[in-house]
Amino acid sequence: MAHLFIGEVLTHGGTAVDATAGNGYDTLFLTRQVGPAGRVYAFDVQEQALLKTRKLLEEHSLAWQVTLFQAGHEEMDRLVCGPVDAVLYNLGYLPGASHELITQPETTIASLRAAIGLLSRGGRIGLVGYPGHPGGEAECNAVIQFASCLDHALYSVIKISMVNRAGNAPVVILIEEGSR
Ligand SMILES: C[S@@+](CC[C@H](N)C(=O)[O-])C[C@H]1O[C@@H](n2cnc3c(N)ncnc32)[C@H](O)[C@@H]1O
């Protein structure tokens, strides 16, 4: 859902940020969307995540289009020159690595503030949160609380949840600059 939402506005020549690079699958998606004339910035605090992301991009001969930052996404506004058309978040822990190192509510919210400041007119943020792991529910609640308070005259916000699954199923938050 987050890919579909972002894919509608992120076209060739665009600029995007992967706020949580992880194993690189989202970075690869964003890089394919923007094409050779576009640019992607990807953040992760873990070196092993960035190594995996670089390897995946190299396998697709796309690494040259991406700037990788071993830094917290809360530093986005210091490291990325806006405007950006899309920002993608996939919260939680790096699959296959320690479950101890997870995204945190304070830095995720700081990053979302920065991302909103960087968004182009009509730009979009897609976020997937996971309430099912320790710390995940508090983080999802913080994100929903933050997104609920965005001015509806300036931003459209959608929350998607799975109604036929337990309460700890993944949650998708979609934010668009511009009201409908
Ligand atoms: C669920 S994984 C991301 C999966 C990834 N998008 C993919 O396609 O494979 C979450 C990632 O967020 C990273 N992370 C944790 N805190 C972070 C922060 N403050 N800034 C950026 N990344 C962070 C973790 O290291 C982990 O790799």
The ligand as a Gaussian input file, in Angstrom:
#p B3LYP/6-31G(d) Opt

LIG

0 1
 C       12.168000      -2.791000       9.259000
 S       13.804000      -2.285000       8.942000
 C       13.680000      -1.496000       7.360000
 C       13.452000      -2.434000       6.209000
 C       13.796000      -1.847000       4.861000
 N       13.004000      -0.695000       4.525000
 C       13.827000      -2.851000       3.726000
 O       13.241000      -2.606000       2.667000
 O       14.476000      -3.893000       3.904000
 C       14.029000      -0.907000      10.034000
 C       15.405000      -0.281000       9.970000
 O       15.385000       0.962000      10.663000
 C       16.693000       1.177000      11.131000
 N       16.722000       2.261000      12.127000
 C       16.552000       2.205000      13.472000
 N       16.629000       3.442000      14.004000
 C       16.853000       4.300000      12.971000
 C       17.027000       5.716000      12.872000
 N       16.966000       6.515000      13.948000
 N       17.271000       6.238000      11.657000
 C       17.317000       5.441000      10.542000
 N       17.152000       4.095000      10.577000
 C       16.916000       3.540000      11.778000
 C       17.122000      -0.181000      11.647000
 O       18.507000      -0.258000      11.765000
 C       16.522000      -1.108000      10.590000
 O       17.486000      -1.457000       9.643000

